[in-house]
C-alpha cells in the first residue's frame, strides 16, 4: 500500500483492508461492486489488461488511502466522485487511455504530481498544463448600452410606420389605379357612390322631419 509491501504472518480477516491483484492478466472491466468495499484502505489493480471505465461509484470507498490502476487499458473520464476520497494519499492512474478533465476539489488537489496521470494523452487540466477545450468559462451576458436600446427602439418605430404607410399606399393605389384603367368600373363606382349618398341624405332629412313633428306634438 502507498508503494510499500506489507507482510501478514497470521491470517486475520479483520486486518484485510488491502486488495492487491496487480501484475496478473486480468481482463474486462472493473466490477462496479468494488465501490461497495467501503472499508478498503488500499486497492492495487495495476499492470493488468483491464479496460472500460473506472467505476462511477469510486467515491463511495471513503476509507481508501491508496489507489493504483496504472498500466491498464482503462478509458473514459475520471469520475468526479474520486475527489470525495478525503483519505487518499497515493494515486496512480498513469499509462491508460483516460480522457477529459482531471477532477478538482478536496483531497484530489493535494496530489499534485503530474506523473499520476502520465501516459494519458487525452487528459487535460491545470496540473498537466493542458487546457481543456470544453472547460472555458462561460461568457457573461452582454448588457445593452442605453443608447443602443434607444437606437433599436427608434429603428423598430421607423420600420412600423414604414410598413403601415406601404400598406396604405398599396391599398389606395390598388383601388383607385383600377378605377383609372377600367372606365366601366369607374362609372359604376361613382354611380353607386352618388346613389348611396342620395339615400343617406333622404334618410337623414326624413329622420329630422319626424323628430321635429314628435317634438311639436309633445309641446302641444
Secondary structure, DSSP 8 states (H G I E B T S, - for coil): -TT-----SS--GGG--EEE--SS--EE---GGGGG-TT--EEE--SSEEEE---TTGGG-TT--EEE--SSEEEEE--GGGGG-TT--EEE--SSEEEEE---SGGGGG---GGGGTT-TEEEBGGGTB--TT-----------HHHHHHHHHHHHHHHHHHHHHHHHHHHHHHHHHHHH-HHHHHHHHHHHHHHHHHHHHHHHHHHHHHHHHHHHHH-
